[in-house]
Amino acid sequence: MRIDRISDLRQKILSGVISSEEITLEFLSRIEKNKKLNCFITMLDALEQARAVDKKIKDGFVGRLAGIPVAIKDNMRYKGSVTTCGSAILQDALPDAYDCEAVKKLKAEGAVILGKTNMDEFAMGSSNTSSVFGPVLNPLDNGRVPGGSSGGSAVAVSAELCCAALGSDTGGSIRQPASYCGVVGLKPTLGSIDGNGMFALSQDMDQIGPLTRNVDDCKLMFEVLSGRKTVDIDCRGLKIGFIKEFESRYNDDTRKVIEKAKELLSDFGCTFVELSAPSVNAAFAVYLVLGNAQSANNLRNIGTSEERGKKLGDEVKKRVIIGEYVLSHPEIVDKAKRVKSGMISELDRALNECDAIVSPTAPSVAFTFDENRSKDEIVYSDIFTQPASIAGLPALSVPCYTRNDGLTVGAQIVARKNSESLLFSLGRLFENQ
């Protein structure tokens, strides 16, 4: 079965061409055949959901996701399931007593939630290798990482194991996997989608968002999750900004992204402006201090200190130690907050000079599992995505450049707060290249 756009598949279901149960069975079969990708942690009561939706459709139900199979990241509560966050310390937790708000929105529109996807432990990572359930494999090249922390969701979409999936993004955890796996990923404006019922890494930066195979599906998922209607925008003649401080991090692949983006956008009459935002070079330090401080505080109530010592992975322990250190030195937190304020001001000024900012999403294609990455590569793996997270700005990653070996690098589009309509309209231009 070919994967249609969500709107087309929904229409087939509503018209009786195919049932949600039949589609769900097809996706469950695909998931079983692709178990080696390891992108799901928990399978849910999908067939029961599908049958219930089919019955509702016969009674006149026309939800925007009626019968559509989707997936959610395993840091989001689903009533009756265990939310593990990819960690041994939560493997044997009690089943969830309620659905998170995002799941409620999906259910209300008739989505069938197939399962909960694998992730870096407590969303702390950018490779999806730190989960207690094992690493997730990139479907474009099984010897490479899918990106993280929402790697399971990106892989499930890329491998056509669901129509869409939810991820969460703190510093790039939706956008970077989208870039590595060749799919569309949105980090919406901070606060635009209710995160209640999701285990947050950092409340000041975390945002739930969709991963999809195309921009129209991403737009639909955002509208369902946010309750906001988006509109189509004429992109001809827009002014597009490029941050000059990012240029030192470009390589041959990411330069191709910039070249292709400029060629494509110039065909639509867009003009370009070079922007300066020096504080983006401090994004990693700000993220390290503020993100890990909140993470450490969040994990204090998980298990006993003995359990945390035995069951938390090395990456989580490292970040907790950093977080506890900065919490005991409030002057470090205060300095990071001042730098954050400066970064927000710089990005605000930059967006006053243009309509949107374009950059590569990630500094490279997906790296191999056994790659000996330099400290510099590790530190700056989210250099392009962290600033938008720190500033709470919406950012969309769309596939842009594909190498001869099939590996991809996305283009990231950033705009002012609550400008998702502009992101989707610009994103469609990349799809039509």
Kinemage of the C-alpha trace (Angstrom):
@kinemage 1
@onewidth
@group {chain A} dominant
@subgroup {mainchain}
@vectorlist {calphas} color= white
{ca met a 1} P 0.000 0.000 0.000
{ca arg a 2} L 1.323 3.418 -0.972
{ca ile a 3} L 1.260 6.011 1.807
{ca asp a 4} L -1.123 8.780 0.769
{ca arg a 5} L -1.266 12.230 2.270
{ca ile a 6} L -3.319 12.125 5.427
{ca ser a 7} L -6.172 14.078 3.844
{ca asp a 8} L -6.377 11.648 0.899
{ca leu a 9} L -6.236 8.559 3.104
{ca arg a 10} L -8.858 10.004 5.422
{ca gln a 11} L -11.161 10.553 2.462
{ca lys a 12} L -10.774 6.904 1.417
{ca ile a 13} L -11.670 5.813 4.934
{ca leu a 14} L -14.675 8.124 5.178
{ca ser a 15} L -15.963 7.017 1.753
{ca gly a 16} L -15.627 3.334 2.635
{ca val a 17} L -12.943 2.501 0.073
{ca ile a 18} L -10.908 1.044 2.927
{ca ser a 19} L -11.493 0.709 6.653
{ca ser a 20} L -9.310 2.003 9.458
{ca glu a 21} L -8.994 -1.580 10.672
{ca glu a 22} L -7.585 -2.701 7.304
{ca ile a 23} L -5.086 0.168 7.230
{ca thr a 24} L -4.080 -0.441 10.818
{ca leu a 25} L -3.442 -4.123 10.112
{ca glu a 26} L -1.225 -3.104 7.181
{ca phe a 27} L 0.850 -0.776 9.364
{ca leu a 28} L 1.143 -3.337 12.160
{ca ser a 29} L 2.438 -5.832 9.583
{ca arg a 30} L 5.006 -3.312 8.379
{ca ile a 31} L 6.151 -2.636 11.935
{ca glu a 32} L 6.603 -6.356 12.543
{ca lys a 33} L 8.630 -6.749 9.328
{ca asn a 34} L 10.852 -3.817 10.296
{ca lys a 35} L 11.474 -4.703 13.936
{ca lys a 36} L 15.237 -4.445 13.394
{ca leu a 37} L 14.869 -0.659 13.171
{ca asn a 38} L 13.849 -0.768 16.850
{ca cys a 39} L 11.768 2.391 16.555
{ca phe a 40} L 8.882 1.280 18.806
{ca ile a 41} L 9.082 0.569 22.537
{ca thr a 42} L 5.423 -0.212 23.250
{ca met a 43} L 2.608 -1.239 20.937
{ca leu a 44} L -0.849 -0.055 21.969
{ca asp a 45} L -4.445 -1.227 21.484
{ca ala a 46} L -4.440 -0.057 17.870
{ca leu a 47} L -6.910 -2.580 16.411
{ca glu a 48} L -9.396 -1.858 19.166
{ca gln a 49} L -9.036 1.869 18.439
{ca ala a 50} L -9.443 1.322 14.687
{ca arg a 51} L -12.607 -0.748 15.082
{ca ala a 52} L -14.068 1.887 17.366
{ca val a 53} L -13.291 4.622 14.819
{ca asp a 54} L -14.828 2.590 11.979
{ca lys a 55} L -18.010 2.281 14.032
{ca lys a 56} L -18.053 6.026 14.734
{ca ile a 57} L -17.542 6.775 11.023
{ca lys a 58} L -20.621 4.679 10.186
{ca asp a 59} L -22.507 6.870 12.654
{ca gly a 60} L -21.359 10.045 10.891
{ca phe a 61} L -18.022 10.888 12.533
{ca val a 62} L -15.725 12.940 10.268
{ca gly a 63} L -12.733 13.797 12.488
{ca arg a 64} L -9.738 15.385 10.772
{ca leu a 65} L -7.630 12.286 11.536
{ca ala a 66} L -10.439 9.748 11.271
{ca gly a 67} L -8.834 6.290 11.146
{ca ile a 68} L -5.289 7.600 10.508
{ca pro a 69} L -2.478 5.522 12.122
{ca val a 70} L 0.036 7.658 14.038
{ca ala a 71} L 2.662 7.169 16.741
{ca ile a 72} L 3.765 9.072 19.839
{ca lys a 73} L 7.122 9.424 21.560
{ca asp a 74} L 7.468 7.420 24.768
{ca asn a 75} L 7.661 10.469 27.017
{ca met a 76} L 3.935 11.144 26.485
{ca arg a 77} L 1.295 9.553 28.675
{ca tyr a 78} L -1.223 7.148 27.139
{ca lys a 79} L -3.818 5.769 29.531
{ca gly a 80} L -3.106 2.144 30.415
{ca ser a 81} L 0.463 2.117 29.068
{ca val a 82} L 3.783 2.589 30.838
{ca thr a 83} L 5.649 5.744 29.853
{ca thr a 84} L 9.307 4.701 30.040
{ca cys a 85} L 11.143 7.723 28.571
{ca gly a 86} L 13.589 5.093 27.277
{ca ser a 87} L 14.867 4.485 30.826
{ca ala a 88} L 15.274 1.396 33.008
{ca ile a 89} L 14.146 3.380 36.027
{ca leu a 90} L 10.611 3.684 34.554
{ca gln a 91} L 10.333 0.269 32.887
{ca asp a 92} L 8.310 -1.146 35.768
{ca ala a 93} L 6.328 1.997 36.587
{ca leu a 94} L 2.567 1.864 37.034
{ca pro a 95} L 0.492 2.282 33.864
{ca asp a 96} L -0.586 5.815 33.058
{ca ala a 97} L -3.873 6.815 34.663
{ca tyr a 98} L -4.645 9.417 31.978
{ca asp a 99} L -3.735 10.600 28.486
{ca cys a 100} L -1.484 13.568 27.908
{ca glu a 101} L -3.180 16.573 26.292
{ca ala a 102} L -1.623 15.900 22.878
{ca val a 103} L -2.994 12.343 22.884
{ca lys a 104} L -6.432 13.666 23.828
{ca lys a 105} L -6.325 15.961 20.782
{ca leu a 106} L -5.337 13.068 18.495
{ca lys a 107} L -8.073 10.806 19.862
{ca ala a 108} L -10.706 13.533 19.572
{ca glu a 109} L -10.014 13.750 15.823
{ca gly a 110} L -10.119 9.968 15.364
{ca ala a 111} L -6.409 9.088 15.112
{ca val a 112} L -5.369 5.489 15.753
{ca ile a 113} L -2.264 5.519 17.936
{ca leu a 114} L -0.188 2.491 16.981
{ca gly a 115} L 2.484 2.680 19.644
{ca lys a 116} L 5.078 4.644 21.572
{ca thr a 117} L 8.400 5.284 19.893
{ca asn a 118} L 11.941 4.751 21.097
{ca met a 119} L 13.956 7.745 22.276
{ca asp a 120} L 17.173 8.801 23.948
{ca glu a 121} L 16.822 8.212 27.687
{ca phe a 122} L 14.795 11.071 29.177
{ca ala a 123} L 15.277 12.886 25.834
{ca met a 124} L 18.929 13.489 26.691
{ca gly a 125} L 20.811 12.873 23.473
{ca ser a 126} L 20.976 13.553 19.760
{ca ser a 127} L 21.633 10.083 18.361
{ca asn a 128} L 18.966 7.772 19.886
{ca thr a 129} L 21.658 5.452 21.210
{ca ser a 130} L 21.094 5.959 24.957
{ca ser a 131} L 17.747 4.172 25.307
{ca val a 132} L 17.673 1.180 27.629
{ca phe a 133} L 15.782 -0.571 24.809
{ca gly a 134} L 18.735 -0.254 22.461
{ca pro a 135} L 19.629 2.065 19.577
{ca val a 136} L 17.279 2.975 16.763
{ca leu a 137} L 18.570 2.373 13.219
{ca asn a 138} L 18.335 4.954 10.443
{ca pro a 139} L 16.215 3.483 7.590
{ca leu a 140} L 18.319 5.356 5.011
{ca asp a 141} L 21.439 3.511 6.216
{ca asn a 142} L 21.156 1.029 9.092
{ca gly a 143} L 24.764 1.660 10.073
{ca arg a 144} L 23.958 5.262 10.955
{ca val a 145} L 22.092 6.968 13.795
{ca pro a 146} L 18.630 8.406 13.186
{ca gly a 147} L 19.271 11.461 15.348
{ca gly a 148} L 17.642 12.150 18.653
{ca ser a 149} L 16.068 12.360 20.938
{ca ser a 150} L 12.935 11.767 18.821
{ca gly a 151} L 14.706 9.268 16.576
{ca gly a 152} L 12.075 6.561 16.943
{ca ser a 153} L 9.352 8.886 15.698
{ca ala a 154} L 11.456 10.104 12.751
{ca val a 155} L 12.291 6.530 11.737
{ca ala a 156} L 8.682 5.350 12.021
{ca val a 157} L 7.649 8.106 9.593
{ca ser a 158} L 10.623 7.714 7.258
{ca ala a 159} L 10.178 3.927 7.029
{ca glu a 160} L 6.414 4.369 6.395
{ca leu a 161} L 5.415 2.578 9.594
{ca cys a 162} L 2.859 5.285 10.414
{ca cys a 163} L 1.373 8.341 8.725
{ca ala a 164} L 2.733 10.804 11.287
{ca ala a 165} L 4.385 10.768 14.687
{ca leu a 166} L 4.790 13.080 17.638
{ca gly a 167} L 8.168 14.041 19.005
{ca ser a 168} L 9.397 16.567 21.527
{ca asp a 169} L 12.062 19.165 20.833
{ca thr a 170} L 14.230 20.900 23.430
{ca gly a 171} L 17.297 21.849 21.403
{ca gly a 172} L 16.665 20.124 18.089
{ca ser a 173} L 15.193 16.758 19.022
{ca ile a 174} L 12.514 16.845 16.303
{ca arg a 175} L 14.378 18.794 13.639
{ca gln a 176} L 17.726 16.978 13.721
{ca pro a 177} L 16.176 13.478 13.332
{ca ala a 178} L 13.976 14.892 10.560
{ca ser a 179} L 17.137 16.061 8.779
{ca tyr a 180} L 18.934 12.735 9.255
{ca cys a 181} L 15.942 10.625 8.153
{ca gly a 182} L 14.672 12.748 5.273
{ca val a 183} L 11.305 13.780 6.706
{ca val a 184} L 9.540 16.984 7.767
{ca gly a 185} L 9.755 18.050 11.410
{ca leu a 186} L 8.261 21.035 13.223
{ca lys a 187} L 9.213 22.608 16.520
{ca pro a 188} L 6.273 24.952 17.010
{ca thr a 189} L 6.266 28.228 18.917
{ca leu a 190} L 6.927 27.558 22.590
{ca gly a 191} L 3.620 27.001 24.369
{ca ser a 192} L 1.519 26.650 21.226
{ca ile a 193} L 0.854 22.956 21.918
{ca asp a 194} L -0.114 21.904 25.439
{ca gly a 195} L 2.662 19.782 26.945
{ca asn a 196} L 0.717 18.656 29.993
{ca gly a 197} L 1.226 14.924 30.492
{ca met a 198} L 4.609 14.827 28.766
{ca phe a 199} L 7.754 14.250 30.805
{ca ala a 200} L 9.719 17.417 30.128
{ca leu a 201} L 13.479 17.709 29.852
{ca ser a 202} L 13.296 21.505 30.189
{ca gln a 203} L 9.986 23.269 30.714
{ca asp a 204} L 11.417 26.512 29.327
{ca met a 205} L 12.350 24.943 25.978
{ca asp a 206} L 10.421 21.675 25.481
{ca gln a 207} L 7.790 21.651 22.773
{ca ile a 208} L 5.732 18.798 21.326
{ca gly a 209} L 5.635 18.764 17.536
{ca pro a 210} L 4.865 16.532 14.534
{ca leu a 211} L 7.092 14.548 12.168
{ca thr a 212} L 5.539 13.765 8.800
{ca arg a 213} L 6.380 12.794 5.226
{ca asn a 214} L 5.231 16.089 3.734
{ca val a 215} L 4.476 19.676 4.712
{ca asp a 216} L 0.689 19.450 4.280
{ca asp a 217} L 0.521 16.589 6.783
{ca cys a 218} L 2.710 18.572 9.199
{ca lys a 219} L 0.375 21.545 8.830
{ca leu a 220} L -2.672 19.370 9.556
{ca met a 221} L -1.065 17.777 12.606
{ca phe a 222} L -0.085 21.187 13.967
{ca glu a 223} L -3.615 22.498 13.535
{ca val a 224} L -5.042 19.480 15.377
{ca leu a 225} L -2.544 19.715 18.219
{ca ser a 226} L -2.570 23.484 18.655
{ca gly a 227} L -6.217 24.206 17.897
{ca arg a 228} L -5.018 26.983 15.583
{ca lys a 229} L -5.926 27.459 11.933
{ca thr a 230} L -3.078 28.272 9.553
{ca val a 231} L -3.356 30.112 6.246
{ca asp a 232} L -1.489 29.961 2.948
{ca ile a 233} L 0.947 32.826 2.400
{ca asp a 234} L 2.304 34.119 -0.905
{ca cys a 235} L 6.063 33.729 -0.548
{ca arg a 236} L 7.019 35.697 -3.634
{ca gly a 237} L 9.295 38.619 -2.843
{ca leu a 238} L 9.976 37.663 0.773
{ca lys a 239} L 13.253 38.669 2.387
{ca ile a 240} L 15.216 35.653 3.651
{ca gly a 241} L 18.021 35.983 6.180
{ca phe a 242} L 21.163 33.887 6.617
{ca ile a 243} L 23.167 34.120 9.858
{ca lys a 244} L 26.821 34.742 9.066
{ca glu a 245} L 28.035 33.257 12.369
{ca phe a 246} L 26.805 29.846 11.192
{ca glu a 247} L 29.100 29.836 8.164
{ca ser a 248} L 32.158 28.594 10.048
{ca arg a 249} L 30.227 25.380 10.766
{ca tyr a 250} L 29.376 24.631 7.133
{ca asn a 251} L 30.875 21.695 5.233
{ca asp a 252} L 30.386 20.524 1.655
{ca asp a 253} L 26.962 19.015 2.420
{ca thr a 254} L 25.576 21.970 4.349
{ca arg a 255} L 26.891 24.448 1.786
{ca lys a 256} L 24.834 22.540 -0.764
{ca val a 257} L 21.779 23.161 1.427
{ca ile a 258} L 22.414 26.904 1.391
{ca glu a 259} L 23.097 26.906 -2.370
{ca lys a 260} L 19.926 24.937 -3.124
{ca ala a 261} L 17.848 27.078 -0.769
{ca lys a 262} L 19.039 30.313 -2.389
{ca glu a 263} L 18.508 28.967 -5.903
{ca leu a 264} L 15.018 27.772 -5.060
{ca leu a 265} L 13.928 30.894 -3.209
{ca ser a 266} L 15.370 33.271 -5.800
{ca asp a 267} L 13.132 31.581 -8.384
{ca phe a 268} L 10.202 32.904 -6.329
{ca gly a 269} L 11.593 36.423 -6.243
{ca cys a 270} L 12.916 36.207 -2.697
{ca thr a 271} L 15.814 38.444 -1.749
{ca phe a 272} L 18.559 37.648 0.724
{ca val a 273} L 20.150 39.483 3.604
{ca glu a 274} L 23.170 38.577 5.729
{ca leu a 275} L 22.388 38.739 9.428
{ca ser a 276} L 24.648 38.949 12.452
{ca ala a 277} L 23.738 37.218 15.712
{ca pro a 278} L 27.028 36.600 17.571
{ca ser a 279} L 25.321 35.111 20.617
{ca val a 280} L 24.282 31.999 18.665
{ca asn a 281} L 27.822 30.758 19.315
{ca ala a 282} L 26.896 30.622 23.006
{ca ala a 283} L 23.759 28.564 22.404
{ca phe a 284} L 25.362 25.305 23.537
{ca ala a 285} L 26.562 26.852 26.812
{ca val a 286} L 23.150 28.372 27.537
{ca tyr a 287} L 21.425 25.087 26.712
{ca leu a 288} L 23.924 23.148 28.843
{ca val a 289} L 23.334 25.323 31.902
{ca leu a 290} L 19.609 26.022 31.768
{ca gly a 291} L 18.468 22.749 30.216
{ca asn a 292} L 20.487 20.526 32.528
{ca ala a 293} L 19.515 22.540 35.612
{ca gln a 294} L 15.848 21.874 34.898
{ca ser a 295} L 16.536 18.252 33.949
{ca ala a 296} L 18.352 17.586 37.211
{ca asn a 297} L 15.513 19.150 39.154
{ca asn a 298} L 12.906 17.105 37.248
{ca leu a 299} L 14.694 13.819 37.945
{ca arg a 300} L 14.967 14.355 41.703
{ca asn a 301} L 11.495 12.867 42.151
{ca ile a 302} L 12.119 9.791 39.993
{ca gly a 303} L 12.957 6.741 42.093
{ca thr a 304} L 15.337 6.692 45.045
{ca ser a 305} L 18.912 7.940 44.934
{ca glu a 306} L 20.035 4.286 44.939
{ca glu a 307} L 17.764 3.470 41.992
{ca arg a 308} L 19.000 6.497 40.088
{ca gly a 309} L 22.575 5.385 40.669
{ca lys a 310} L 21.875 1.872 39.373
{ca lys a 311} L 19.331 2.439 36.628
{ca leu a 312} L 20.103 5.743 34.940
{ca gly a 313} L 22.391 5.636 31.900
{ca asp a 314} L 25.750 7.375 31.686
{ca glu a 315} L 24.516 10.275 29.535
{ca val a 316} L 21.692 11.067 31.948
{ca lys a 317} L 23.995 10.808 34.968
{ca lys a 318} L 26.461 13.169 33.335
{ca arg a 319} L 23.775 15.744 32.630
{ca val a 320} L 22.330 15.434 36.127
{ca ile a 321} L 25.766 16.076 37.620
{ca ile a 322} L 26.143 19.184 35.446
{ca gly a 323} L 22.647 20.301 36.390
{ca glu a 324} L 23.166 19.817 40.106
{ca tyr a 325} L 26.441 21.725 39.890
{ca val a 326} L 24.905 24.766 38.207
{ca leu a 327} L 21.929 24.682 40.591
{ca ser a 328} L 24.412 25.025 43.447
{ca his a 329} L 26.009 28.008 41.686
{ca pro a 330} L 23.156 30.448 40.991
{ca glu a 331} L 25.579 32.956 39.519
{ca ile a 332} L 26.145 30.570 36.591
{ca val a 333} L 22.390 30.285 36.020
{ca asp a 334} L 22.022 34.074 36.200
{ca lys a 335} L 24.763 34.578 33.617
{ca ala a 336} L 23.186 32.010 31.288
{ca lys a 337} L 19.843 33.792 31.619
{ca arg a 338} L 21.480 37.098 30.671
{ca val a 339} L 23.067 35.519 27.598
{ca lys a 340} L 19.695 33.964 26.738
{ca ser a 341} L 18.031 37.396 26.918
{ca gly a 342} L 20.715 38.810 24.633
{ca met a 343} L 20.215 35.976 22.154
{ca ile a 344} L 16.463 36.551 22.101
{ca ser a 345} L 17.032 40.252 21.423
{ca glu a 346} L 19.509 39.510 18.631
{ca leu a 347} L 17.149 37.078 16.940
{ca asp a 348} L 14.254 39.526 17.300
{ca arg a 349} L 16.342 42.208 15.589
{ca ala a 350} L 17.377 39.760 12.885
{ca leu a 351} L 13.749 38.843 12.192
{ca asn a 352} L 12.904 42.527 11.942
{ca glu a 353} L 15.326 42.664 8.999
{ca cys a 354} L 13.776 39.695 7.182
{ca asp a 355} L 10.691 37.517 6.990
{ca ala a 356} L 12.398 34.231 7.858
{ca ile a 357} L 15.853 32.815 8.569
{ca val a 358} L 17.146 29.789 6.656
{ca ser a 359} L 20.043 27.533 7.636
{ca pro a 360} L 20.985 23.869 7.435
{ca thr a 361} L 19.123 21.887 10.089
{ca ala a 362} L 22.124 19.792 11.112
{ca pro a 363} L 25.880 20.302 10.581
{ca ser a 364} L 26.193 16.995 8.716
{ca val a 365} L 24.407 13.929 7.424
{ca ala a 366} L 23.706 11.189 9.968
{ca phe a 367} L 26.928 9.816 11.443
{ca thr a 368} L 27.774 6.126 11.846
{ca phe a 369} L 27.346 4.293 15.137
{ca asp a 370} L 31.063 3.564 15.367
{ca glu a 371} L 32.232 6.995 14.219
{ca asn a 372} L 34.891 8.541 16.441
{ca arg a 373} L 33.449 12.028 16.603
{ca ser a 374} L 35.555 14.909 17.810
{ca lys a 375} L 34.608 16.924 20.884
{ca asp a 376} L 33.905 19.859 18.580
{ca glu a 377} L 31.479 17.808 16.471
{ca ile a 378} L 29.640 16.638 19.581
{ca val a 379} L 29.413 20.086 21.164
{ca tyr a 380} L 28.128 21.749 18.003
{ca ser a 381} L 25.809 18.989 16.758
{ca asp a 382} L 22.779 21.211 17.510
{ca ile a 383} L 24.386 24.573 16.715
{ca phe a 384} L 21.749 25.462 14.109
{ca thr a 385} L 18.710 24.297 16.087
{ca gln a 386} L 19.413 25.416 19.667
{ca pro a 387} L 19.004 29.200 19.176
{ca ala a 388} L 15.365 28.898 18.035
{ca ser a 389} L 14.627 26.642 21.012
{ca ile a 390} L 16.204 29.056 23.472
{ca ala a 391} L 14.208 31.932 21.973
{ca gly a 392} L 10.945 29.936 21.772
{ca leu a 393} L 10.674 30.535 18.014
{ca pro a 394} L 8.942 28.173 15.571
{ca ala a 395} L 11.269 26.222 13.275
{ca leu a 396} L 10.558 23.787 10.460
{ca ser a 397} L 12.997 21.265 8.987
{ca val a 398} L 12.281 20.179 5.412
{ca pro a 399} L 14.317 17.771 3.247
{ca cys a 400} L 16.604 19.839 1.012
{ca tyr a 401} L 19.768 18.060 -0.122
{ca thr a 402} L 20.165 14.336 -0.802
{ca arg a 403} L 23.613 12.915 -1.483
{ca asn a 404} L 24.304 10.199 -4.029
{ca asp a 405} L 24.358 7.657 -1.201
{ca gly a 406} L 20.799 8.631 -0.183
{ca leu a 407} L 21.733 10.475 3.005
{ca thr a 408} L 19.957 13.755 3.616
{ca val a 409} L 20.411 17.189 5.138
{ca gly a 410} L 17.386 19.338 5.846
{ca ala a 411} L 16.899 23.070 5.529
{ca gln a 412} L 15.676 24.793 8.681
{ca ile a 413} L 13.278 27.726 8.386
{ca val a 414} L 12.827 29.953 11.458
{ca ala a 415} L 10.282 32.759 11.796
{ca arg a 416} L 8.723 35.038 14.390
{ca lys a 417} L 6.581 33.524 17.124
{ca asn a 418} L 3.241 32.118 15.942
{ca ser a 419} L 4.322 32.318 12.287
{ca glu a 420} L 3.797 28.640 11.509
{ca ser a 421} L 1.698 29.623 8.467
{ca leu a 422} L 4.775 31.221 6.907
{ca leu a 423} L 6.922 28.173 7.713
{ca phe a 424} L 4.496 25.807 6.000
{ca ser a 425} L 4.157 28.054 2.944
{ca leu a 426} L 7.940 28.331 2.566
{ca gly a 427} L 8.363 24.633 3.307
{ca arg a 428} L 6.124 23.695 0.390
{ca leu a 429} L 8.514 25.484 -1.976
{ca phe a 430} L 11.269 23.035 -0.991
{ca glu a 431} L 8.955 20.079 -1.702
{ca asn a 432} L 8.299 21.350 -5.198
{ca gln a 433} L 11.974 21.730 -6.176
